[in-house]
Amino acid sequence: MPPLVVNAAMLSCTMGLGPPMPLTAVPNGPPVTAGGQPVATIADTIPMANIPMFGMCNSPTNPAVIAATSAALGVHTPMPCVPVPTGPWAPGSAKVVLGGVPVLTAGSTCQCAWLGTISIGMPGQATANTTG
């Protein structure tokens, strides 16, 4: 099984111009941890709550970039990133679930509505322990 993804795992977006940013995993129920950090699930896709901004968005399909580029008379103009995930992380774990939701594993990606692919650069930990 690929390594588990935990709170503070580092994420990047193919359309973001900023540095990698940390994921925020929020436990739903009793926390399951790996290395002292909450384990993420494929449902951890809420913009700004789970998935951070990636600096400036460079996507030509982002409405804010389109408007700014138009205002700049056609000169491509990146705008602040506001991620818009189009679904859960995929594929996630085929074997391990938390509260009926597969845990997030290294190699999973999440698509943004503005054609970016959000990926996990540093997943965090590789073992899971339950805590009470």
Secondary structure, DSSP 8 states (H G I E B T S, - for coil): ---B-BTT-EEEETTB-S--EE-----SSS-EEETTEEB-BTT---BTTTB---SEE--TT-HHHHHHHHHTTT----EE----B-S--BS--SS-EETTEEB-BTT-EEEBTTS-EEEEEE---S--EE--
